[in-house]
């Protein structure tokens, strides 16, 4: 009885003598980062990398409220900058690790050629995108649609803005205030034309958005790093949005304040190594300095 | 307060009202069957009804999404997909709150004094009159408290509606998702205000449930 109890308790204890690096990361890294982490663990026996994924905005909010983590990988540079300004980052550690790409993913069963023209097809009645209020990929998606002429700014008053909303640059848009959904601020007439109905459907983060697209909407604005994975590439095809057609997703990472233990710094450095860069490249990320 | 908050709150209230109404009409007879009848496979059926209690809401929501999606069985059967629509939210909420309502209803029925029913039956009172004159006056507080509990539970659900709803503002964005988005957007002050309204409402509902239960108990002790 006593021995069983001890055995049971041991189950709940973390592995002894194992060093753990706790990483919180944007969900577009869902497939790429585990590969990087496993390779790192192979080279550094005794170190384990724990990964948690979510929307960058959610992770940021949790970090400001005391979430215990060593490294933060964002899908943009806005949230890492905010952390730095709050004094929650280890000074001088914020740097870019990748540039995210946006794709228009279309389910094969729809029989449409993926591309901006596909969005005008009457068969496309729902479009999945990440919530632009807090997910960087959602912001990129909205600006892409605007760039393609499929969304037009409405003249909505947003209190406290120096410039009227239609004249704002993508960087100046107060995304966190746009809780009314895309159609409260943009006119989606070009997308609605000739359709019985049309709706934007919002995912909580980019990997849930991919799930929504795969399970129900059949069309979505997703991350390239997810679309190249077999779960999505098997079921559909994608069109890659050109650089400059949307709000850029310059993805930064950093070491959190007081967390610069040797194993954390080792993984931090490994992310910039040629092997890690090769993995990111394989998942479609563009890399800093290339 | 942000008008979108009221939209989200009223949507939640509408979904919760409809779902708990359906639960009362369909769940009460079901609970009666489970309380008094024996039939093969009863234990399995009860386990199925309890599943939403233990399944992670996101898993339940994901299966519902596949079920209600454009290629799911529902769309094939009825020709219309209920994913990301009000109707889908109601169906999801009915399933999600089913175990809560069923348990409460069954408790209410099991607390009935069987002698009372026996006496009524031997006196030759027709069944519908037993129901109207004996059963309902005794069990209604229990039924109502179960329904209110399901209502309150639906107001607070998150994982299921996140998956099935697609959080379209003004259409399928329920108040729990709206609050979550406010927090993600770092609008903590507004989120706190909105939470306070929801907290007050939930507290009121739960106090009502407890009051009903208390009243029901004292009734039972006087009649039984």
Interface residues (C-beta under 8 A of the other chain):
Chain A: X55 X57 X58 X60 X61 X109 X126 X128 X131 X133 X134 X175 X176 X177 X179 X180 X181 X184 X199 X200 X201 X202 X203 X204 X208 X211 X212 X215 X216 X217 X218
Chain B: X2 X4 X62 X65 X66 X68 X69 X70 X71 X81 X83 X84 X162 X166 X167 X168 X169 X170 X171 X173 X178 X180 X181 X182 X183 X184 X185 X186 X187
